[in-house]
Amino acid sequence: NLSAGTYTVTYTAAGYEDVTQTLVVSDPADTTAPDAPTVGSVTGNSTNGYTVTGTAEPNSTITIKDNNGDTVGTGTTDGSGNYTVTLPGSGGPNAPLNVTATDNSGNFSDPASATTPADPTLVTPTGNLTATTSTVGAADATATLPTSLKDSTGADIPVTSVITNSSGTAVTNGNLSAGTYTVTYTAAGYEDVT
């Protein structure tokens, strides 16, 4: 009825001093690989980084590798098997990932596959903007420009705008003369739209 641990065995014989010996009892080696992790979600973007969440064997180590086999993130599961691992944005959008779990005995699971999401994009405004000068030949028109645009997820994103003429020269809003201009909208982490 011995459990894993270290014991002392004492030998006794009539007319002799007792002698002792150490007995070490071990549990069988754990050679069973954990099940492949499940990936619940991969969120984020290439600007702010990504977050991978899911479940695996409790108290295991989660390793996430890119398509080249390079480790891009690690973490551990809690006692319930939940994990959250952050990845750098440098991995890029639509990038394949392999997620594995390693138990405390060093056994590796089969990989689970995941992919980083596409980066959101600004939605290009529809229709043309208009503005009117005060008199013929004046350069005093002001266009009403939006200060935010929707992105592909439906979020309102603050934008800045630059007005350029047909030569590509920036023109100050409020100093517009009659003609056709291009308005370029910019927001951090997004491709510009016109």
KAWO-V917644 format. One record per residue. N is the residue number from 0. RES is the residue in one letter. SS is DSSP state (h for helix, s for strand, l for the rest). PHI is phi in whole degrees, -180 to 180 (NA if undefined). PSI is psi in radians with two decimals (999 if undefined). Layout:
{{N RES SS PHI PSI} {N RES SS PHI PSI}}
This chain:
{{0 N l NA 0.66} {1 L l -90 2.33} {2 S l -98 3.03} {3 A l -59 2.37} {4 G s 158 -3.05} {5 T s -113 2.30} {6 Y s -127 2.81} {7 T s -113 2.23} {8 V s -104 2.20} {9 T s -110 2.20} {10 Y s -103 2.35} {11 T l -128 2.42} {12 A l -145 2.50} {13 A l -59 2.25} {14 G l 84 0.10} {15 Y l -126 2.71} {16 E l -69 2.52} {17 D l -66 2.60} {18 V s -126 2.69} {19 T s -125 2.78} {20 Q s -145 2.54} {21 T s -88 2.38} {22 L s -120 2.17} {23 V s -110 2.14} {24 V s -108 2.20} {25 S l -117 2.61} {26 D l -74 2.74} {27 P l -60 2.58} {28 A l -64 2.42} {29 D l -84 1.91} {30 T l -116 0.21} {31 T l -91 2.11} {32 A l -70 2.52} {33 P l -68 2.77} {34 D l -64 2.68} {35 A l -59 2.47} {36 P l -64 2.78} {37 T s -103 2.51} {38 V s -108 1.98} {39 G s -78 -0.77} {40 S s -161 2.68} {41 V s -128 2.04} {42 T s -124 2.90} {43 G s 117 -2.88} {44 N s -155 3.04} {45 S l -72 -0.23} {46 T l -84 -0.82} {47 N l -101 -0.09} {48 G s 94 3.11} {49 Y s -125 2.72} {50 T s -127 2.19} {51 V s -110 2.23} {52 T s -126 2.69} {53 G s 174 -2.78} {54 T s -135 2.69} {55 A l -160 -3.04} {56 E l -56 2.33} {57 P l -55 2.49} {58 N l 59 0.55} {59 S l -102 2.90} {60 T s -96 2.26} {61 I s -100 2.26} {62 T s -123 2.24} {63 I s -115 2.20} {64 K s -119 2.65} {65 D l -86 -3.04} {66 N l -66 -0.33} {67 N l -89 -0.04} {68 G l 85 0.15} {69 D l -86 2.40} {70 T s -72 2.19} {71 V s -114 -0.14} {72 G s -172 2.57} {73 T s -138 2.78} {74 G s -168 -3.06} {75 T s -132 2.62} {76 T l -83 2.66} {77 D l -84 -3.03} {78 G l -63 -0.30} {79 S l -99 -0.03} {80 G l 92 0.10} {81 N s -85 2.49} {82 Y s -137 2.67} {83 T s -138 2.12} {84 V s -126 2.28} {85 T s -97 2.49} {86 L s -123 2.62} {87 P l -71 2.70} {88 G h -70 -0.25} {89 S h -64 -0.31} {90 G h -63 -0.50} {91 G l 85 2.89} {92 P l -74 2.71} {93 N l 57 0.56} {94 A l -95 2.30} {95 P s -69 2.50} {96 L s -131 2.59} {97 N s -119 2.24} {98 V s -117 2.15} {99 T s -125 2.77} {100 A s -118 2.45} {101 T s -123 2.19} {102 D l -82 3.11} {103 N l -67 -0.25} {104 S l -94 0.03} {105 G l 87 0.21} {106 N l -82 2.30} {107 F s -97 2.46} {108 S l -84 2.93} {109 D l -67 2.69} {110 P l -79 2.60} {111 A s -105 2.51} {112 S s -98 2.56} {113 A s -152 2.97} {114 T s -142 2.40} {115 T l -69 2.59} {116 P l -74 2.80} {117 A l -65 2.55} {118 D l -68 2.46} {119 P l -67 2.67} {120 T l -123 2.65} {121 L s -72 2.46} {122 V l -87 2.13} {123 T l -65 2.29} {124 P l -61 2.60} {125 T l -101 2.74} {126 G l 77 3.04} {127 N l -106 2.55} {128 L l -83 2.64} {129 T l -132 2.65} {130 A l -152 2.71} {131 T l -127 2.32} {132 T l -75 2.85} {133 S l -73 -0.61} {134 T l -148 2.89} {135 V l -60 2.29} {136 G l 85 -0.09} {137 A l -77 2.76} {138 A s -125 1.14} {139 D s -137 0.30} {140 A s -76 2.54} {141 T l -123 2.18} {142 A l -92 2.48} {143 T l -87 1.91} {144 L l -105 2.47} {145 P l -68 2.57} {146 T l -99 -0.09} {147 S s -149 2.69} {148 L s -130 2.75} {149 K s -77 2.58} {150 D s -104 -3.13} {151 S l -67 -0.20} {152 T l -96 -0.05} {153 G l 93 0.02} {154 A l -79 2.56} {155 D s -83 2.15} {156 I s -116 2.15} {157 P s -63 2.39} {158 V l -131 2.72} {159 T s -110 2.75} {160 S s -133 2.59} {161 V s -130 2.29} {162 I s -101 2.25} {163 T s -125 2.59} {164 N l -87 -3.05} {165 S l -65 -0.30} {166 S l -90 -0.07} {167 G l 87 0.16} {168 T l -87 2.34} {169 A s -69 2.42} {170 V s -125 2.39} {171 T l -74 2.29} {172 N l -63 2.28} {173 G l 106 -0.23} {174 N l -120 0.56} {175 L s -87 2.32} {176 S s -101 3.02} {177 A l -59 2.36} {178 G l 155 -3.07} {179 T l -110 2.32} {180 Y l -127 2.84} {181 T s -112 2.30} {182 V s -107 2.16} {183 T s -109 2.22} {184 Y s -104 2.38} {185 T s -129 2.42} {186 A l -145 2.51} {187 A l -60 2.30} {188 G l 85 0.08} {189 Y l -128 2.68} {190 E l -71 2.51} {191 D l -65 2.61} {192 V s -128 2.71} {193 T l -124 999}}
